[in-house]
């Protein structure tokens, strides 16, 4: 298990002046790990540590989270892509791994900066098949309008988590679980845990992820212009709509390969899941050990 004390921190100024903070570790060619929804740089410390023997690994906090400055009402997919481009220019990184909404931002950035060499995208939730996403976004907005963070959190997990998950959050009705989660959120705020951002900070940022997702559908057509080699990743336990998006990208992108992780789900790269499995695949890709990209 990696500890946050092994990481250094840095800061860059985005094009609009917003501070973008990041953590970094290791030595070698620079790579960037882009977090997804309900995540910060702290969620990828195990993945970063696993890759740090071969790479200098940078993990940003997207705006509105952790080390970075606030997310403004007018911010959108292009704003976050420009943030990523600022970090790319600062670090010299030509290779990126990104999860979920972070993968959408990375895809947009790769279309804006064709000097990127390799990008690995784990289940970008581009709304090709959007019924689950639409319901998730609507239920989340309703819960947030009532200030019910617990219900909003459960809504996010059901919409983006793995359908076969038998945890009590999926099995029991929300009127039972939401009060329990709200109690946990209040207790968590009192703790001083340096290894994770509190849910009270992360849950409101899902609104920003929803905006990124809602603006992403045109990227399918634009993906045919990508010059970077692309590794498309997914888990066999994930929602079907995520594999539908990968299907569309696989058809559109000229230089791509695709890997499905057996018995893993949407957040396999998170500290709490199977980051070492994902790290080995990323190491091979970024060290160019895939002899053929078809």
C-alpha positions in Angstrom: 0.0 0.0 0.0 1.5 3.4 -1.0 1.5 6.3 1.4 0.9 9.9 0.5 4.2 10.9 2.2 6.1 9.3 -0.7 4.6 11.8 -3.1 5.7 15.4 -3.9 3.2 18.1 -4.9 3.3 20.8 -7.5 1.1 23.5 -9.0 0.5 25.1 -12.4 -1.7 28.0 -13.4 -4.3 27.1 -16.0 -5.0 29.4 -18.9 -7.7 31.3 -16.9 -5.4 31.5 -13.9 -7.0 28.7 -11.9 -4.5 26.7 -9.8 -4.2 23.1 -10.8 -2.4 21.0 -8.2 -0.9 17.6 -8.7 1.1 14.9 -7.0 4.1 13.1 -8.5 6.4 10.2 -7.8 9.1 8.1 -9.5 11.7 8.5 -12.2 11.7 8.0 -15.9 9.5 9.2 -18.8 6.6 11.3 -17.7 3.1 9.9 -17.6 -0.1 11.4 -16.3 -3.0 9.6 -14.5 -6.3 11.3 -14.9 -9.0 10.6 -12.2 -12.7 10.2 -12.9 -15.9 11.1 -11.1 -15.9 11.0 -7.2 -12.1 10.8 -7.4 -9.1 13.0 -6.7 -5.3 12.4 -7.1 -5.5 10.4 -3.8 -7.5 7.6 -5.5 -4.6 6.8 -7.8 -1.7 6.6 -5.3 -1.4 2.8 -5.4 -1.5 2.8 -9.2 1.1 5.6 -9.4 3.4 3.9 -6.9 3.1 0.7 -9.0 4.3 2.5 -12.1 6.9 4.7 -10.4 9.8 2.4 -11.0 9.6 2.9 -14.7 8.0 6.4 -15.0 7.7 9.7 -13.4 4.0 9.7 -12.6 1.9 12.8 -12.3 -1.6 12.7 -10.9 -3.6 16.0 -11.0 -6.5 17.1 -8.9 -9.1 18.3 -11.4 -10.4 21.8 -10.7 -12.8 21.9 -7.9 -11.0 19.1 -6.0 -8.2 18.8 -3.5 -5.1 20.8 -4.3 -6.7 22.7 -7.2 -8.8 25.8 -7.4 -12.5 26.1 -7.8 -14.7 25.0 -10.7 -16.7 27.9 -12.1 -20.2 27.9 -13.5 -19.0 28.5 -17.0 -16.4 25.7 -16.9 -16.9 22.7 -19.2 -15.2 19.9 -21.1 -12.9 22.3 -23.0 -11.9 24.0 -19.8 -10.8 20.7 -18.2 -9.0 19.6 -21.4 -7.1 22.9 -21.4 -6.2 22.2 -17.7 -4.8 18.9 -18.8 -2.9 20.5 -21.7 -1.3 22.9 -19.2 0.0 20.0 -17.1 1.2 18.2 -20.3 3.2 21.2 -21.3 4.6 21.6 -17.8 5.7 18.0 -17.4 6.5 17.0 -21.0 4.3 14.0 -20.7 3.4 12.2 -23.9 1.4 9.3 -22.4 -1.7 9.4 -20.3 -4.0 6.9 -18.5 -7.5 8.2 -17.7 -10.6 6.8 -16.1 -14.3 7.5 -16.8 -15.0 11.3 -17.2 -11.2 11.8 -17.0 -10.9 9.6 -20.1 -13.4 11.9 -21.9 -11.2 14.9 -20.9 -8.1 13.1 -22.1 -9.7 12.2 -25.4 -10.6 15.9 -25.9 -7.1 17.0 -25.0 -5.5 14.4 -27.4 -7.6 15.9 -30.2 -6.3 19.4 -29.3 -2.7 18.3 -28.9 -1.7 15.7 -31.5 1.8 15.4 -30.1 0.6 12.9 -27.5 1.9 9.5 -28.3 -0.2 7.0 -26.3 -3.4 7.3 -24.3 -5.1 4.6 -22.4 -8.8 5.2 -21.8 -10.7 3.2 -19.2 -14.5 3.2 -20.0 -15.2 6.8 -20.9 -19.0 7.2 -20.4 -19.7 8.8 -23.7 -23.5 8.7 -23.9 -24.0 6.5 -27.0 -26.5 4.5 -25.0 -27.6 7.0 -22.4 -30.7 5.8 -20.6 -28.8 4.8 -17.4 -26.8 8.0 -17.6 -29.9 10.2 -18.0 -31.6 8.6 -15.0 -28.5 8.9 -12.9 -28.0 12.6 -13.7 -31.7 13.4 -13.1 -31.8 11.5 -9.8 -28.5 13.0 -8.7 -29.8 16.6 -9.4 -33.0 15.9 -7.5 -31.0 14.6 -4.5 -28.6 17.6 -4.5 -31.5 20.0 -4.8 -32.7 18.7 -1.5 -29.3 18.7 0.1 -29.3 14.9 0.5 -25.7 14.0 -0.1 -26.3 10.4 1.0 -28.9 9.8 -1.6 -26.8 11.6 -4.3 -23.9 9.3 -3.5 -26.0 6.2 -3.7 -27.4 7.4 -7.1 -23.9 7.8 -8.4 -22.8 4.4 -7.3 -25.9 2.7 -8.9 -25.4 4.6 -12.1 -21.6 4.1 -12.5 -20.8 1.2 -10.2 -20.9 -2.4 -11.2 -24.4 -3.9 -11.7 -23.6 -7.2 -9.9 -22.4 -5.5 -6.8 -24.3 -7.0 -3.8 -23.3 -4.4 -1.3 -26.0 -3.1 1.1 -26.1 0.1 -0.9 -27.4 -1.8 -3.9 -29.5 -4.3 -2.1 -31.4 -2.1 0.4 -33.7 0.8 -0.6 -32.4 4.3 -0.5 -34.7 5.4 2.3 -32.8 3.1 4.6 -29.3 3.5 3.2 -29.3 7.3 2.6 -29.5 8.3 6.3 -26.7 5.9 7.1 -24.5 7.4 4.4 -25.4 10.9 5.6 -24.2 10.0 9.1 -21.0 8.6 7.6 -20.4 11.8 5.7 -20.8 13.9 8.8 -18.4 11.6 10.8 -15.9 11.6 7.9 -15.7 15.4 7.9 -14.4 15.3 11.5 -11.6 12.9 10.6 -8.2 14.2 9.3 -7.6 11.5 6.7 -4.7 12.5 4.4 -5.3 9.5 2.1 -8.7 10.5 0.7 -10.8 13.5 0.1 -14.1 13.5 2.2 -17.3 12.6 0.3 -18.7 15.9 1.4 -16.2 17.5 -1.0 -16.4 15.0 -3.8 -20.1 14.4 -4.2 -20.9 17.9 -5.4 -18.2 17.6 -8.1 -20.3 14.9 -9.9 -22.3 17.8 -11.4 -19.1 18.8 -13.2 -18.6 15.3 -14.4 -22.2 15.2 -15.7 -21.4 18.3 -17.8 -18.3 16.7 -19.2 -20.3 13.6 -20.2 -23.2 15.6 -21.7 -20.8 17.4 -24.0 -18.8 14.4 -25.1 -20.9 12.6 -27.8 -19.3 14.5 -30.8 -15.9 13.0 -29.7 -16.9 9.7 -31.3 -16.8 11.2 -34.8 -13.8 13.3 -34.1 -11.8 10.3 -32.7 -11.1 9.3 -36.3 -8.6 12.2 -36.4 -6.5 10.9 -33.5 -2.8 10.4 -34.2 -1.9 8.9 -30.8 -1.9 5.1 -30.2 -5.0 4.3 -28.1 -5.5 1.5 -25.6 -9.2 1.0 -24.8 -9.8 -0.6 -21.4 -12.9 -2.0 -19.6 -14.0 -4.5 -17.1 -16.4 -7.4 -17.7 -18.4 -6.5 -14.5 -19.1 -2.9 -15.7 -22.4 -1.4 -16.9 -23.3 -2.4 -20.5 -23.5 1.3 -21.6 -19.8 1.6 -21.0 -18.9 -1.2 -23.4 -21.2 0.3 -26.0 -19.2 3.5 -25.8 -16.0 1.5 -26.2 -17.4 -0.3 -29.2 -18.0 3.1 -30.9 -14.6 4.4 -30.1 -13.0 1.1 -31.3 -14.6 1.6 -34.7 -13.7 5.2 -35.0 -10.0 5.4 -33.8 -7.4 4.5 -36.4 -4.7 3.1 -34.1 -6.2 1.2 -31.2 -6.2 -2.0 -29.3 -8.7 -3.1 -26.7 -8.5 -5.1 -23.5 -11.3 -6.4 -21.2 -10.3 -7.2 -17.6 -12.1 -10.3 -16.5 -14.0 -10.0 -13.2 -13.1 -6.3 -12.8 -15.4 -3.3 -12.9 -15.5 0.4 -13.7 -13.1 1.6 -11.0 -10.5 -1.2 -11.2 -7.7 1.3 -11.1 -8.8 2.9 -7.8 -6.7 2.2 -4.6 -9.6 0.1 -3.3 -9.9 -2.2 -6.3 -7.2 -3.8 -8.5 -4.6 -1.1 -9.4 -1.7 -3.6 -9.7 -3.5 -5.5 -12.4 -4.2 -2.3 -14.3 -0.6 -1.1 -13.7 0.9 -4.1 -15.4 -1.2 -3.6 -18.6 -0.3 0.2 -18.6 3.4 -0.6 -18.1 3.4 -2.8 -21.2 1.5 -0.2 -23.2 3.6 2.8 -22.2 6.9 0.9 -22.7 5.6 0.0 -26.2 5.6 -3.7 -25.6 2.5 -4.2 -27.7 4.2 -5.0 -31.0 1.1 -4.4 -33.1 -1.7 -1.8 -32.7 -4.5 -2.7 -35.0 
